Amino acid sequence: MLRVRTGAILCALGAIALLWTGATRSSGQNLPGTVLTVLAAGLSLLIAWAALGLVLVRKPRSGSVPLPVEDAPEFHRMVAGLAADLDVPAPDEVRICPECDSWLEQDTRRPWSRPRTVLVVGAPFVWWLRVGELRALLAPVVAGTAPATDPAIASARAWVRRLDAVAHPYAARVRPPSAVPWTAPLRRVPRAFARQLVDLSRGPAEVMERDVAAWASARAQEIDAPLRATAHEQVGLAYAGWDRLLTRLAAPAWDLGRYPDALMAGVVAALTELSQRDRLADVFGARLAERPACDLLVDPARVDARVSRLAADIFADDGERRPVGWEDYPGEVIEPIWRTRASVLVDALDASDGRRGPANVGRVLDRIRDRAPGARRGRSGPARHDAAAFDPEHMTDHVIALVACAAVDTGRMHAAVDWLDGAVLADTGDRVADLPGLVGRAVDDHDDVPLRTWLDGIGVRTGEPIRLGG
């Protein structure tokens, strides 16, 4: 890695020296000499510009929130004890990120001081794993602090980070939000130069990181070995629960300009439900008797709120968002989404045949049944631009929303949160209705009798208008 960097610098300096040597000898003597002088000056400026970009750029740290000692003294003691057992330096800083991963990174914001080693820990691990499991999981990561303090390795990593930050400014988030248009050609010069150097450095960098990872893994082999297998099993479970929570509960809130302010509490609830559904209750119960790693934090709820906000900033589109608690989530997120989808469905059906009418369940079910293969369609049939609204998958989702709105309007049902399935409709006893099954038969099989029977049983009059949103 150092040879690649040194070779690139020497080649650039050699090229400049040769150009200026030839330009100096022939400058002013003839036209080619003058052209060579101008060329030498131009290339020198370009190379200097590219080199300056590499020197000044700093790749920002990944999205994470700091965890200072005063906020988690026990957590820091656990990490320091683990480093002592591994006989490696303790990390200089600990941070928490909203991802299912853990790693070491270098903080190079202070250009004239030693890079600080930062331990980044995935928040789902902190809330779900037990203290012993998290310690075992972090052992190979913390072992990597020894190579990270080696001057040659630290210098090589800093070089690669600089190259990556220049070569991929969008991924590295180093490009300013607004840039002067005429500077675009100038920005392309260091970017192209950095991409060439990235290609030269990639092979040596991968070899170096593989060697470092192998060394750290071997160093941590004997630390908490019995718990490591259990920890890795729970990591797989955490991935599954975290993904479902994000896609089925967090993402809909983000789309509305809100964000759940306790995602980690939701992770615990989702993983608890997932464990019980997978018939792991016996093993799960014994494991729950042990202390969770989040107990090592002074105020887990406050850290959860900060991580939840950061997750929205990282995984969702830009925009202002307001927090919402899980207790308010059904009324402030689920119901508005249902009513908006119901409105979209009614508008699409009205546009399909040019006939507007009251928004109620009976009229929608009649029109869906009439669109069965071989059944009589409206005079004009579905409009071409509305064809996508009649896709079976989209239709089912929208009809579920319409039926749910009608059920909620009776006061006998309410929107509720299922930690794995997302938005559900429940009765006063918190029993969840099988809307996907009932609506699926009505939409896909054109058999709406079971759905109408169920609606009649909960007091929904299919001819009553529904309050729509949007």
Solvent accessible surface area in square Angstrom, and as a share of the most:
residue,aa,sasa,rsa
1,M,29,0.13
2,L,72,0.36
3,R,209,0.76
4,V,31,0.18
5,R,57,0.21
6,T,66,0.38
7,G,28,0.27
8,A,16,0.12
9,I,82,0.42
10,L,110,0.55
11,C,95,0.57
12,A,19,0.14
13,L,103,0.51
14,G,30,0.29
15,A,45,0.35
16,I,38,0.19
17,A,56,0.43
18,L,138,0.69
19,L,35,0.17
20,W,98,0.34
21,T,63,0.36
22,G,25,0.24
23,A,1,0.01
24,T,102,0.59
25,R,183,0.67
26,S,27,0.17
27,S,57,0.37
28,G,68,0.65
29,Q,133,0.59
30,N,80,0.41
31,L,133,0.66
32,P,93,0.58
33,G,2,0.02
34,T,63,0.36
35,V,85,0.49
36,L,55,0.27
37,T,35,0.21
38,V,102,0.59
39,L,88,0.44
40,A,0,0.00
41,A,38,0.30
42,G,32,0.30
43,L,63,0.31
44,S,20,0.13
45,L,131,0.65
46,L,74,0.37
47,I,40,0.20
48,A,57,0.44
49,W,109,0.38
50,A,2,0.02
51,A,43,0.33
52,L,88,0.44
53,G,22,0.21
54,L,10,0.05
55,V,94,0.54
56,L,119,0.59
57,V,27,0.15
58,R,70,0.26
59,K,75,0.32
60,P,64,0.40
61,R,59,0.22
62,S,43,0.28
63,G,24,0.23
64,S,12,0.08
65,V,12,0.07
66,P,49,0.31
67,L,3,0.02
68,P,48,0.30
69,V,86,0.50
70,E,126,0.57
71,D,24,0.12
72,A,0,0.00
73,P,45,0.28
74,E,61,0.27
75,F,0,0.00
76,H,34,0.15
77,R,153,0.56
78,M,23,0.10
79,V,4,0.02
80,A,49,0.38
81,G,32,0.30
82,L,0,0.00
83,A,2,0.01
84,A,75,0.58
85,D,85,0.44
86,L,4,0.02
87,D,111,0.57
88,V,14,0.08
89,P,63,0.39
90,A,49,0.38
91,P,18,0.11
92,D,54,0.28
93,E,32,0.14
94,V,3,0.02
95,R,23,0.09
96,I,0,0.00
97,C,0,0.00
98,P,0,0.00
99,E,56,0.25
100,C,8,0.05
101,D,68,0.35
102,S,18,0.12
103,W,59,0.21
104,L,39,0.20
105,E,31,0.14
106,Q,13,0.06
107,D,4,0.02
108,T,24,0.14
109,R,143,0.52
110,R,123,0.45
111,P,75,0.47
112,W,240,0.84
113,S,56,0.36
114,R,146,0.53
115,P,43,0.27
116,R,73,0.27
117,T,5,0.03
118,V,0,0.00
119,L,0,0.00
120,V,0,0.00
121,V,0,0.00
122,G,0,0.00
123,A,0,0.00
124,P,0,0.00
125,F,7,0.03
126,V,0,0.00
127,W,15,0.05
128,W,1,0.00
129,L,0,0.00
130,R,10,0.04
131,V,35,0.20
132,G,25,0.24
133,E,3,0.01
134,L,0,0.00
135,R,47,0.17
136,A,0,0.00
137,L,23,0.11
138,L,0,0.00
139,A,0,0.00
140,P,39,0.25
141,V,32,0.18
142,V,0,0.00
143,A,0,0.00
144,G,8,0.07
145,T,1,0.00
146,A,27,0.21
147,P,14,0.09
148,A,4,0.03
149,T,58,0.34
150,D,57,0.30
151,P,109,0.68
152,A,46,0.36
153,I,32,0.16
154,A,13,0.10
155,S,33,0.21
156,A,3,0.02
157,R,44,0.16
158,A,14,0.11
159,W,16,0.06
160,V,47,0.27
161,R,51,0.19
162,R,58,0.21
163,L,1,0.00
164,D,39,0.20
165,A,0,0.00
166,V,17,0.10
167,A,0,0.00
168,H,75,0.33
169,P,10,0.06
170,Y,147,0.56
171,A,87,0.68
172,A,4,0.03
173,R,165,0.60
174,V,48,0.27
175,R,80,0.29
176,P,74,0.47
177,P,147,0.93
178,S,94,0.60
179,A,39,0.30
180,V,76,0.44
181,P,114,0.72
182,W,178,0.62
183,T,29,0.17
184,A,24,0.18
185,P,75,0.47
186,L,68,0.34
187,R,52,0.19
188,R,142,0.52
189,V,42,0.24
190,P,14,0.09
191,R,41,0.15
192,A,57,0.45
193,F,64,0.27
194,A,0,0.00
195,R,113,0.41
196,Q,118,0.52
197,L,8,0.04
198,V,23,0.13
199,D,83,0.43
200,L,108,0.54
201,S,3,0.02
202,R,115,0.42
203,G,38,0.36
204,P,46,0.29
205,A,14,0.11
206,E,85,0.38
207,V,76,0.43
208,M,32,0.14
209,E,70,0.31
210,R,147,0.54
211,D,90,0.47
212,V,17,0.09
213,A,62,0.48
214,A,66,0.51
215,W,98,0.34
216,A,6,0.04
217,S,53,0.34
218,A,71,0.55
219,R,89,0.32
220,A,1,0.01
221,Q,103,0.46
222,E,146,0.66
223,I,28,0.14
224,D,40,0.21
225,A,48,0.37
226,P,118,0.74
227,L,63,0.31
228,R,36,0.13
229,A,67,0.52
230,T,46,0.27
231,A,0,0.00
232,H,102,0.45
233,E,122,0.55
234,Q,24,0.11
235,V,19,0.11
236,G,43,0.41
237,L,27,0.13
238,A,0,0.00
239,Y,109,0.41
240,A,44,0.34
241,G,0,0.00
242,W,14,0.05
243,D,81,0.42
244,R,65,0.24
245,L,0,0.00
246,L,24,0.12
247,T,78,0.45
248,R,105,0.38
249,L,0,0.00
250,A,0,0.00
251,A,32,0.25
252,P,33,0.21
253,A,0,0.00
254,W,18,0.06
255,D,123,0.64
256,L,78,0.39
257,G,25,0.24
258,R,26,0.10
259,Y,18,0.07
260,P,1,0.00
261,D,46,0.24
262,A,25,0.19
263,L,0,0.00
264,M,0,0.00
265,A,49,0.38
266,G,0,0.00
267,V,0,0.00
268,V,48,0.27
269,A,27,0.21
270,A,0,0.00
271,L,0,0.00
272,T,34,0.20
273,E,55,0.25
274,L,20,0.10
275,S,3,0.02
276,Q,95,0.42
277,R,104,0.38
278,D,76,0.39
279,R,220,0.80
280,L,83,0.41
281,A,55,0.43
282,D,130,0.67
283,V,106,0.61
284,F,17,0.07
285,G,40,0.39
286,A,72,0.56
287,R,16,0.06
288,L,74,0.37
289,A,92,0.72
290,E,88,0.40
291,R,107,0.39
292,P,32,0.20
293,A,0,0.00
294,C,17,0.10
295,D,64,0.33
296,L,9,0.05
297,L,8,0.04
298,V,98,0.56
299,D,58,0.30
300,P,41,0.26
301,A,75,0.58
302,R,108,0.39
303,V,8,0.05
304,D,5,0.03
305,A,41,0.31
306,R,93,0.34
307,V,0,0.00
308,S,0,0.00
309,R,88,0.32
310,L,32,0.16
311,A,0,0.00
312,A,0,0.00
313,D,72,0.37
314,I,38,0.19
315,F,83,0.35
316,A,20,0.15
317,D,119,0.62
318,D,143,0.74
319,G,50,0.48
320,E,158,0.71
321,R,27,0.10
322,R,150,0.55
323,P,69,0.44
324,V,4,0.02
325,G,12,0.12
326,W,36,0.13
327,E,141,0.63
328,D,64,0.33
329,Y,3,0.01
330,P,26,0.16
331,G,46,0.44
332,E,70,0.31
333,V,0,0.00
334,I,4,0.02
335,E,39,0.17
336,P,51,0.32
337,I,32,0.16
338,W,13,0.05
339,R,12,0.04
340,T,55,0.32
341,R,101,0.37
342,A,0,0.00
343,S,18,0.12
344,V,74,0.43
345,L,4,0.02
346,V,6,0.04
347,D,67,0.35
348,A,10,0.08
349,L,1,0.00
350,D,3,0.01
351,A,47,0.36
352,S,1,0.01
353,D,15,0.08
354,G,65,0.63
355,R,145,0.53
356,R,181,0.66
357,G,32,0.31
358,P,80,0.50
359,A,16,0.12
360,N,10,0.05
361,V,1,0.01
362,G,7,0.07
363,R,47,0.17
364,V,2,0.01
365,L,2,0.01
366,D,53,0.28
367,R,22,0.08
368,I,6,0.03
369,R,94,0.34
370,D,55,0.28
371,R,33,0.12
372,A,20,0.15
373,P,124,0.78
374,G,89,0.85
375,A,39,0.31
376,R,186,0.68
377,R,125,0.46
378,G,16,0.16
379,R,255,0.93
380,S,85,0.55
381,G,10,0.10
382,P,50,0.31
383,A,25,0.19
384,R,228,0.83
385,H,150,0.67
386,D,21,0.11
387,A,61,0.47
388,A,80,0.62
389,A,33,0.25
390,F,41,0.17
391,D,56,0.29
392,P,80,0.50
393,E,132,0.59
394,H,99,0.44
395,M,11,0.05
396,T,23,0.14
397,D,68,0.35
398,H,34,0.15
399,V,0,0.00
400,I,30,0.15
401,A,1,0.00
402,L,0,0.00
403,V,0,0.00
404,A,0,0.00
405,C,2,0.01
406,A,8,0.06
407,A,0,0.00
408,V,22,0.13
409,D,70,0.36
410,T,49,0.28
411,G,61,0.59
412,R,136,0.50
413,M,13,0.06
414,H,67,0.30
415,A,6,0.05
416,A,19,0.15
417,V,35,0.20
418,D,26,0.14
419,W,66,0.23
420,L,1,0.00
421,D,65,0.34
422,G,1,0.01
423,A,47,0.36
424,V,22,0.13
425,L,4,0.02
426,A,2,0.01
427,D,26,0.14
428,T,117,0.68
429,G,45,0.43
430,D,101,0.52
431,R,167,0.61
432,V,83,0.47
433,A,15,0.12
434,D,93,0.48
435,L,6,0.03
436,P,85,0.53
437,G,32,0.31
438,L,33,0.16
439,V,0,0.00
440,G,14,0.14
441,R,111,0.41
442,A,3,0.02
443,V,12,0.07
444,D,85,0.44
445,D,97,0.50
446,H,55,0.24
447,D,41,0.21
448,D,11,0.06
449,V,97,0.56
450,P,32,0.20
451,L,0,0.00
452,R,64,0.23
453,T,90,0.52
454,W,55,0.19
455,L,0,0.00
456,D,112,0.58
457,G,61,0.59
458,I,26,0.13
459,G,36,0.35
460,V,12,0.07
461,R,180,0.66
462,T,36,0.21
463,G,55,0.53
464,E,88,0.39
465,P,98,0.61
466,I,14,0.07
467,R,151,0.55
468,L,56,0.28
469,G,26,0.25
470,G,104,1.00
